[in-house]
Every structure is written in structure tokens, then in C-alpha cells.
Amino acid sequence: MAIAVALVVWARLWGQHVHWHQSGTEALLGAAPLFGKWDLEWRWWMVAAVAVGATGTVLAPRLWRSLPWPSALVVTWAMAAAWAVALASSEGMSRLAEPLVGGLEYYAVLEEIDGVGAFLAGYVEDLADYPTHVRGHPPGMVLAYLGLERIGLAGPGWAAAAVLTAGTSTVVAVMLTLREVAGAAVARAAAPFLALAPVAIWVASSADAVFAATAAWGTALVVVASGRPRSGWWALAGGGVLGLGLHMSYGLVLALVVPAAVVVTRRRADVVLWACVGAAAVTLLFALGGFWWFDGLSATRGFYAEGVARDRPYLYSVVGNLGAMVLVIGPGAVAGLGALAARRRELGGLALLVAAGVLAVVAADLSGLSKAEVERIWIPFAPWLIAAGAACPTRWQRPALAASVATALVMQTWLRSPW
């Protein structure tokens, strides 16, 4: 825990130096290691967030140990949704949709799309004309919003509802994966940490929460398939969902580390094959529509290198990103990481998933393609680290959870962020 605190403090001080002295304000690190600015402001609507956090802390972990498994999944999802909404709405209910419809976001291009085929075929060529977040990603998220409109769910409100529903469902997918690999008891112990983590601040509302859900559900399907004979359809579906995720965010390549770690450990070559077929099928569909993933990645890397990233030093980002991740997962998860290191033989399944998540974060950090703003960019990796909270001894679980809840409340009160 001391190392984590030192990392956050160091990232804060170094980030201030970069922001004010090395690159002026172009680095946009005023709230280092997070993105935004520090501006302490209490709003009475925070009472709702305090109530949700306190309720979850008091009920855990006894509630999750006693509930039937289906009910535990439902309660965890409901708690995650209530926590995310309570935090976001502390600045007004409009904040649930506002972050999704800004000029830099995916939603801004919907009116320009005449047809899906033309949009996909010209995506790479037209990339320079698109908003920042569209330039930084494949076209999948734009198509998801377009799909909502086509089925009659048009408007920012429906977009926010879809993002919130999908994003908070991540906790269910992670619990299913934990149960398959580490057992139901571990999944139940992890549930309150997953539901009440500080990352909820960016789950409502950020499209990255949808990326996280896609990666988590694809992982759950593949992992469940790896534990059952003749489960090709599950693996095929999981690969398809993961392939869809790759066409929403290039960074989800690293999220494949988690299911790969389980499947390789279980030596299920057939599951790997079917999952690859599913992912390839999705990739082929996009290619037939006119979008080739590798061309998009190449173009996006060029735009990223010429953007604000050039004003953010690589070495600072390596440290600052990890400091931000500590705040995102919360003290409970940090304490769990320490406890898991000591109990890794006893909790081998949990250790495998958490280690895979850590590996994905380290790879993303060293790549230099995530210079700050990782509190939202790394949402897909966060749940696998947060799950480490299950390793905390029972007597420490409630205090550890309370520390994470308090961290989220302080950040929501103090941090002014565009998400």
C-alpha cells in the first residue's frame, strides 16, 4: 500500500512539473495523474452516492456470501449501476449523457453518415475530418450508436442508457469468469469490490465502458468454453464478441491476454481455434464493408503521434499512468494485490486472471500509446485487477472496500473531468 501511495504522489508532482514547466498547458495534465482539473466542490446530490456506497459497504461481504448465485449476479449488477449513476448524477442528471455528445465524441458524426457501406469504405481516408475519439478508434462504436438510432432509440438519453447498461454488466461477466477459474466463493468475495470500485466514475458515461463490457463478455464465453467438452459454439461466440471489441478499440488487443492465459493453461487448442474463427468472421465482415483493421490502426497511430501525446513525455507517462490506475482500482484492490501475492498458491485461479490483467496493463503502459487519460482508456483492464480484492482476509474486506468507496467519493467531489 505504501508503494501505491508513493506512486500516486510521485505521479502527481511530476505531472504538475510537466504541465507547467516542460510543455506549458498543452500537456493537459492539470489534474495529474488524472485528466481534468482539481476543483473541490460539494453538491448535495453527493448524498445519494454516499448512501449507495455506505449501503454496499455495510452489506458486504455477508450479503454476497448468502445470496443464491443468480441473485448474487443480479445484485452485483444493480449495485454497480446504482453506484455509477449516483456518482455521475452528483453533478446533475444531465451528466449521464453530456460526456457522450461532446464535439470530440463518436456521437458527433452520426448526422454525417449517409450509409454504413460508404462510411466503412471511406473511414480511413476520411479519418482526418472526424472528431478526436473517432480518429483514435475503429468504427465499431459509431456503428453501435447508429444501430440504436435505426431501431428507434435515437438521442443522447438512449445512448447513455445503453452505455450504462453495457458498462455495468462488465461486473457480471467478470464474476462468471472468476467462478469458472477460481470458484464461486472467490467470485462472491470479489463482487462488492467490482460493484463499488472508483472506476465507476468513468463508467457513466464513457464509451470505453462499452469496450470493457465487450472484452469481459467475450472473455467469459471463451473461458467457460475452455472448461467444457464440445463447447465450440461458446468459443465461436466468444471469439466473435472479442472480434467486435477489436473493431471498437484497437487497445483491446491487449485484453486478449486474459482469455488466452486461461485457455493456454488448460491446453484447449480447440477453443483457441473456434475463438479465432469467430474473431476472423467479424474481421471479414468489416473488411467486406470496406474497413481493414490494420489500415485503421496505422492511420490512427499517425494522428496520435501528432496530437497532444507529443507534449507528454514518455517516461512521465509510464509512471503517471500507473498512478492513475491505482486511483481507478482503489485501495481495496491494491490491498488485495498485496494479499494475493502472499496467497497465490491457495488462490491460483484468481492469481492467473489478475496476473494476466497486470500483464495487459504493463504492456499498454510501455507501448507509449496511452499517454495519460488511462482512467477511461484502461477501463477494460481494471476489473481484472479489482478482482484481487477477493484475496483480502475476511476481516479486512469491509475496511478495504470502505477505503475504495471513500476514494471514489473524494475524486468525484474534487475532480472536474469531461467524462
Secondary structure, DSSP 8 states (H G I E B T S, - for coil): -HHHHHHHHHHHHHHHHIIIIISGGGG--TBTTBSSEE-----TTHHHHHHHHHHHHHHTTHHHHHS-HHHHHHHHHHHHHHHHHHHHGGG-GGGGTGGGSSTTSGGGGGGG-S-HHHHHHTTTTTGGGS-HHHHTS-THHHHHHHHHHHTT--SHHHHHHHHHHHHHTHHHHHHHHHHHHH-HHHHHHHHHHHHT-TTHHHHTT-HHHHHHHHHHHHHHHHHHHHTSSS-HHHHHHHHHHHHHHHTT-GGGGGGGHHHHHHHHHTT-HHHHHHHHHHHHHHHHHHHHHT--HHHHHHHHHHHHHHTGGGGS-HHHHHHHHHHHHHHHHHHHHHHHHHHHHHSTTTTHHHHHHHHHHHHHHHHHHHHTS--S-HHHHTTTTHHHHHGGGGGS-HHHHHHHHHHHHHHHHHHHHHEE---
